[in-house]
């Protein structure tokens, strides 16, 4: 009886057999997906390698430029190894899995086209399709995991390298925080993993076994619906995978842009510094070592200095780095827009603190009041735990300008005045108040002379009453 059914099946044409065309189209689908993802793997590996090399050249150019004035050691090998290099093994693993899938699908499709399907056990045919799809799913998941993990590490070590260049003497190698590691460990990703991996594993043997026993018991019958179900499962897995992969890639790209913005804001603070950095990068890539010596000659100037600082930033940073980092981005966005509108020059940022120079004390105070008013409006519409409170100190005095930075007693006094301000408040020196009191309608409280560390000639300090100000 069984042999008669087998002989009957062997005499059927492809269309009569029911499933040849469908299985062929399924094979072409997987073949196309495999071809696309082999190209994607190669493209991403090459992209990451080139990107890491360019980033290293960028940071080396920063180091070369800063070493003209500061003695900074080369980039630690551990940072380069962990954050700016790719491994060959993941590429090899992906290619092996893809090759297995490709070989199975090509053999199967060619066999169907030339008529070998009549000699192939349908159970074996379905199992081979399952193995091919599983190889594709496993290698694709591994590849996506590798991309996410590599970019995550790269982002972290870029931040670490930024801190190293800013503070080489106080630099410490610390492992990534738990929050940083779990950035992409979201429920959506777990669901996608389950659907992509578990559905083919579960469905493949069930469909193959069911089809095999149907052939034995009924001599074939109409099995198109089984093939259709199988194809739907494959299409679903492929669709979910591509949606999931796209979301992940967009997320890591946006996250990397935020890191890049943070790095640029840490180094590039005004037009003069931008020019120096651009020249340094160009010279590094062209093999030249040029520097404008005039930029290193200190110049004296009278300027209004403003320093801002987020209240409780360091303490909150220990609790949740990623949350505070996003909070810092919003803080920086607000302050930079106001500085620009009030003729200020951002000198540098140190963590959550801004050092800003103004040519006018009036512009400095107006900017400070606008900053506090802006944060006051921002805080009205959010939860108390999400509010941003800033202290601001303003002083006018003699400074030294060199290589895009400023130093001097005026900067030191400002840094001591800023902590005296209340959260959401502004403290100014008597020198500033005497200049601006006839130009800006403000109310102040004289808190007298306070002891300022390492400052001998201490000025009187005034607190501006923000709610009663009119910054028009």
Secondary structure, 3 states (H helix, E strand, C coil): CHHHHHHHHHCCCHHHHCCHHHHHHHHHHHHHHHHHHHHHHHHHHHHHHHHHHHHHHHHHHHHHHHCCCCCCCCCCHHHHHHHCCCCHHHHHHHHHHHHHHHHHHHHHHHHHHHCHHHHCCHHHHHHHHHHHHHHHHHHHHHHHHHHHHHHHHHHHHHHHHHHHHHCCCCCCCCCCCHHHHCCCCCHHHHHHHHHHHHHHHHHHHHHHHHHHHHHHHHCCCCCHHHHHHHHHHHHHHHHHHHHHHHHHHHHHHHHHHHHHHHHHHHHCCCHHHHHHHHHHHHHHHHCCCCCCHHHHCCEEEEEEEEEEEECCHHHHHHHCHHHHHHHHHHHHHHHHHHHHHCCEEEEEEECCEEEEEECCHHHHHHHHHHHHHHHHHHHHCCCHHHCCCEEEEEEEEEEEEECCEEECHHHHHHHHHHCCCCCCCEEEEHHHHHHHCCCCECCEEEEEECCCCCCCCCCEEEEECHHHCECC
